[in-house]
Amino acid sequence: MSFDNKIYTCVISNPSNNTFAKETIARCKEVGIVAHEVDGSPRYHEDLQNAPVERAHLRAISHFCRKKELRNFHLFVIEDDCEFVPAAKQIIENAIIKLDRKPYSWASLHVGHIPVGPAFPVSSLGGTSMLIWSSIPFTGHAYIINRHYVSVITNVAAHKFKRPYSQEGFCQYSLFKKFAIQPVIATQNRRPKELVDIDSGKLAWPLCYLTPLFEFSDWNHFFCLIGFVFIPLVFMLFILISKKILKLTQKNI
């Protein structure tokens, strides 16, 4: 597989200042990825915090869909503060090769990733990298959409492209069609807005004492541990308790 003949990569640019997008395109080139600049969205007076980002991602996806010559490509969307590990291109290629063996079995591949739901290892990608299933990826700075499922997003009214249906969740896709690469191979050189809110105490107040001590990759490992172990155990416990209650109920009837 040739990366550039299979995946169309675009970097979302800030309309008022595309310096960061240009720098990100240069970083992509350093790891062998050819990226294209796509205009994002300005912030309007009445906007909620996430609205400009959601519009920007939807614009990038819509831009891709309008290009008929790209119908055989998957779409790789990157925000303008994204950074990659040196081996990122090869790891992504390995992941797409494995996923495309069953081309309709996956909808999205999250290259930058912090899971907030159950996750499970699927396959090795070489070295320490793994392809994992991730039910709720919750990151939007670097992801790939399967060409067969892009229209699922563009066929829905634009005002509905918000959390959890926007890039930080993709809940319009089946839980079982979302995958990710672990450990994370795409981080951000600006602190994600959610962590900034936690740092300041606006969100998840007790964690504000911990977040300054950890980087993006640290949170990735921490939440993957929860996704791999704790959440599945809670689900299993819930199922066992439910079965026990059902048996007791049947005995009493």
C-alpha positions in Angstrom: 0.0 0.0 0.0 1.2 3.5 -0.8 0.1 6.0 1.9 -0.4 8.9 -0.5 -2.4 6.8 -3.0 -4.7 5.6 -0.3 -5.1 8.4 2.2 -5.9 12.1 1.5 -4.5 14.2 4.4 -5.7 17.7 5.2 -4.7 20.1 7.9 -7.4 22.5 9.2 -6.2 26.1 9.0 -7.3 29.0 11.2 -8.7 31.6 8.7 -7.3 34.5 10.6 -3.8 33.0 10.9 -2.6 30.0 9.0 0.9 30.0 10.5 0.3 27.0 12.7 -1.3 25.0 9.7 1.8 25.7 7.6 4.1 24.5 10.4 2.0 21.3 10.8 2.1 20.6 7.1 5.9 21.0 7.3 6.0 18.5 10.3 3.9 16.1 8.2 6.4 16.3 5.4 9.2 15.5 7.9 7.6 12.1 8.6 6.7 11.5 4.9 3.1 12.6 4.9 1.9 14.9 2.1 -0.8 17.2 3.7 -3.1 19.8 2.2 -4.3 23.0 3.9 -8.1 23.4 4.3 -9.7 26.6 5.7 -11.4 26.2 9.0 -14.1 28.4 10.5 -13.9 31.9 12.2 -15.5 32.4 15.6 -18.7 34.3 15.6 -20.0 36.4 18.5 -22.8 34.0 19.4 -20.7 30.8 19.2 -20.4 28.4 22.1 -16.9 27.2 22.9 -16.7 24.2 20.6 -18.7 25.6 17.7 -15.9 27.0 15.5 -13.9 23.7 15.9 -16.9 21.6 15.0 -17.7 23.7 11.9 -14.0 23.5 10.9 -14.0 19.8 11.0 -17.2 19.5 9.1 -15.9 21.9 6.5 -12.8 19.7 6.0 -15.0 16.6 5.6 -17.4 18.4 3.2 -14.4 19.7 1.2 -13.2 16.1 0.8 -16.6 14.9 -0.3 -16.9 17.5 -3.1 -13.7 16.2 -4.7 -14.9 13.3 -6.8 -11.4 12.4 -7.7 -10.8 11.4 -4.1 -13.7 8.8 -3.9 -11.2 6.0 -3.6 -9.2 7.7 -0.7 -9.7 7.6 3.0 -9.7 11.0 4.7 -7.1 11.9 7.3 -8.0 15.1 9.2 -5.4 16.9 11.3 -5.7 20.0 13.5 -3.0 22.7 13.2 -1.2 21.8 16.5 -0.6 18.2 15.7 2.8 16.5 16.0 3.8 12.9 15.1 6.3 10.4 16.2 9.0 9.7 13.5 7.5 6.3 12.5 3.9 7.5 12.3 3.5 7.0 8.6 4.5 3.4 8.6 2.4 2.6 11.7 -0.7 4.2 10.1 -0.1 2.3 6.8 0.1 -1.0 8.8 -3.2 -0.1 10.6 -5.0 0.7 7.3 -3.8 -2.5 5.6 -5.2 -4.5 8.5 -8.5 -2.6 8.6 -9.0 -2.7 4.9 -8.9 -6.5 4.8 -12.6 -6.0 5.8 -13.3 -2.6 4.3 -16.8 -2.2 5.7 -15.9 -3.3 9.2 -14.4 0.0 10.3 -15.5 3.6 10.1 -12.8 5.6 11.9 -9.2 5.2 13.0 -8.1 7.6 15.7 -4.4 8.4 15.5 -4.4 10.7 18.4 -6.4 9.0 21.1 -7.7 9.2 24.7 -10.5 6.6 25.2 -13.3 7.4 27.6 -15.1 4.1 27.1 -14.3 0.4 26.8 -11.3 -0.4 24.6 -9.6 -3.7 23.6 -6.4 -4.7 21.8 -7.0 -6.1 18.3 -3.7 -6.6 16.5 0.0 -5.7 16.6 1.2 -3.0 14.2 4.9 -3.8 14.7 7.2 -2.8 17.6 5.2 -1.5 20.6 2.3 -0.2 18.5 -1.2 -1.9 18.7 -4.4 -1.5 16.8 -7.2 -1.3 19.3 -10.9 -1.1 19.3 -12.1 2.0 21.1 -15.8 2.5 21.7 -15.6 6.3 22.6 -12.3 7.7 21.3 -12.9 11.3 22.5 -10.1 13.0 20.5 -10.3 15.0 17.3 -6.8 16.3 16.5 -5.9 13.4 14.2 -8.3 10.8 12.8 -9.0 8.9 9.6 -12.5 8.3 8.2 -13.1 5.2 6.0 -14.2 6.4 2.5 -17.2 4.1 2.7 -18.5 6.0 5.8 -17.8 9.7 5.1 -21.3 10.2 3.7 -22.8 9.2 7.1 -21.5 12.6 8.3 -22.3 14.8 5.4 -25.8 13.3 4.9 -26.9 14.7 8.3 -27.9 18.3 9.0 -24.8 20.5 9.8 -26.3 21.7 13.1 -26.2 18.2 14.4 -22.5 17.9 14.0 -21.8 18.5 17.7 -20.6 16.4 20.6 -20.9 13.5 20.9 -21.5 13.2 17.1 -18.7 15.5 16.1 -15.0 14.5 15.7 -14.7 13.9 19.5 -16.8 10.7 19.6 -18.4 10.0 16.2 -21.4 8.5 17.9 -23.2 8.3 14.5 -20.9 5.3 13.9 -21.3 1.9 15.4 -19.4 1.4 18.6 -17.7 -1.6 17.0 -16.5 0.3 13.9 -14.1 2.7 15.7 -10.5 1.9 16.2 -7.3 3.6 17.4 -3.6 3.3 17.5 -1.9 2.7 20.9 0.4 4.1 22.2 -0.5 7.4 20.8 1.6 8.5 17.8 0.0 12.0 17.3 0.1 14.5 20.1 -0.6 18.3 20.3 1.9 21.0 20.8 -0.8 23.3 22.4 -2.6 22.0 25.5 -6.1 20.6 24.6 -8.9 23.0 25.7 -10.4 20.3 27.9 -7.2 20.0 29.9 -6.9 23.8 30.1 -10.4 23.8 31.6 -9.4 21.1 34.1 -6.2 23.0 34.9 -8.2 26.1 35.8 -10.8 24.2 37.8 -13.7 24.9 35.4 -14.0 21.2 34.6 -13.6 18.1 36.8 -12.4 20.3 39.7 -10.4 17.8 41.8 -8.3 16.9 38.8 -6.8 20.4 38.6 -4.2 19.4 41.1 -3.1 16.5 38.9 -3.3 17.7 35.3 -0.2 20.0 35.4 1.9 16.9 36.2 0.9 15.0 33.1 1.2 15.4 29.3 -1.1 14.1 26.6 0.6 10.8 26.2 0.4 10.2 30.0 -3.4 10.7 29.9 -3.5 8.4 26.9 -1.9 5.5 28.9 -4.0 6.2 32.0 -7.4 6.2 30.1 -6.4 3.2 28.0 -5.7 1.3 31.3 -9.2 2.2 32.5 -10.7 1.3 29.1 -8.9 -2.0 28.9 -9.5 -3.1 32.5 -11.8 -1.1 34.8 -14.8 -0.4 32.5 -15.0 -3.9 31.1 -14.9 -5.3 34.6 -17.8 -3.0 35.6 -19.8 -4.2 32.6 -19.1 -7.8 33.5 -20.1 -7.2 37.1 -23.3 -5.5 36.0 -24.1 -8.5 33.7 -23.4 -11.0 36.5 -25.6 -9.1 39.0 -28.4 -8.8 36.5 -28.4 -12.5 35.8 -28.4 -13.2 39.6 -31.4 -10.8 40.1 -33.2 -12.5 37.2 -32.7 -15.9 38.6 -34.0 -14.8 42.0 -37.0 -13.1 40.4 -37.8 -16.3 38.5 -37.6 -18.4 41.6 -40.1 -16.1 43.4 -42.6 -16.2 40.6 
